[in-house]
Amino acid sequence: MHTILIFVALILAGADTPDEALAKAQGKARKLQFKAAQVAYTRLARAHPDTAAGRIAAKRSQPSAFLGWDWVLYNGDPANRIDVVLMGEGYQVGEMKGFVKLAEDVPGFFARNRLLGAYSTYFNFLRTDLVSADNGVDGFGRDYDTALNGRTLSTNAGHVGIDTKAAWDVLRELPEHDGQAIVFVRNGILGTGGGGIATIGGKSIKTAVHEFGHSFGGLSDEYATETHKRGAPRRGKNVTNDGDPKKAPWAHFIEAKVRGVGMYEGASGQVRGAWKPTSGGCVMQSGEFFCPVCTEALILRMYSVLDPIDASSPPALSRQSSEELLLTKDGLEFMVQPLRPTTHRLDVNWYVLPEGNTPLGVPNPDRASARRYNRKHAGRTRKPGRLPLMKTKPWIAHRSARTGSSTLKLKLSKLDPGRYRVICRVKDSTQPRGERRPLVIKDLDGLLESERAWWVRVPEK
């Protein structure tokens, strides 16, 4: 009898296995056939209720549910990119293609921002397909059935909010994410951001950039208008509650006499008692560009999870490893591929050092062992994560090539017998063409620099 039931279930599911049926349903969503995907999930859930695929399908066949996902912009290996997840809230099945179009516009708009455009290749964008039974926003006595429980907050202007737990549940459905989501609420207004989730009312991508500053960069509002009760101002990356320039988080900008940076009262929704670094024009106020202080904070935030070296060969080993490569008459070739901003190239320095003349430093990251490698905790040599200073000139020093890769070729005739350490260091100067100074002027954790290293044995001739 059990065999007969399985046979009937397979017929109902189109003779596919549960996993095959699930893959087909997901494929329909990826092809933007959202109604067909709903039907496919419903059939699978009914045919195989006691299987893992059937349980997933049951969840996805609800009136408000996650249907699938797809890449909007893929710039490279998610293990070394910031994967930003775009979500739509309050979009009914017949309105889903409107959200698809909105999602496609986001990367281009981000790239038009001076800073985010310079580092646009550091980001991947992917779209989640969330269908809602209703397209309203909870509040004022009304309750709607939507994917992320969008609601009107009790702020002065009625900012839109969502159930962040529901958003995180969606993130867990994805194979790749960094806990960074931008949610567009179809019928909401204004926006909120923090803790990795930026919530946008309507379709304002300009608001999305501002809220991304909150959710990804941990930046504070630089406007003085009260929008909601916040309590006493607090010290942050770009806002402080102490008017003393020497105690400001951006005191190094003031000391360096960076044009336009000082102490300007009126920030964090407060007219008094809160100071910001510039008088106006920053995205975190209402402007188009990130101010110098916010720019530095965002670049360091990027490099706290990204490695300036995107790939290398041969596979690099940690300093604790004694494994070595043998230099023969055919020679050895080493390659690193740095990340590639759109406005400048990263600096590459190659060193070939005899054994005993190599500085102890941070081990090469084993990114295969973890989804994300937090470089702030890479080592404890001088300051957290910093590489030791080199006391010798590099063998080769240059900017990375337009292709992004840099190579070092060793020849047997050029080295005496012995054991050598080959080290490649890559650093982002953060100085785009035409800029008078680096965008980052204080990197306490050494986040802008990374290295790969190999042991090489030169045999007796």
Protein Blocks (a to p, Z undefined) as FASTA:
>chain_A
ZZmmmmmmmmmnoopafklmmmmmmmmmmnopaklmmmmmmmmmmmmmmbmklmmmmmmm
pfbdcfbdcdfbdcbjfklcccdddddehiafklmmmmmmmmmmmmmmmmmpmklmmmmm
mpccdddddddfblcdeeehiacddfkopacdfbfkopacddfklmmmmmmmpmbdehia
cdddfkbgcjddeehiacdehjafklmmmmmmmmmnopacfbfbdfbdebjadddfkbcf
bfbfklpmklmmmmnopghiacdeheehiaghpacfbfbhpaklmpmbdcfklmmmmmmm
mmmmpcfblbdcdddddfkbcbdcdddfkopaddddddddfkbccddddddddehiaccd
dddddfklpfbdcfklmbcfkbghiacddfbdcfbdcdddfkopacddddfklpccdddd
dddddddekpaehiabdfblbdfkopmbccdddddddddZZ
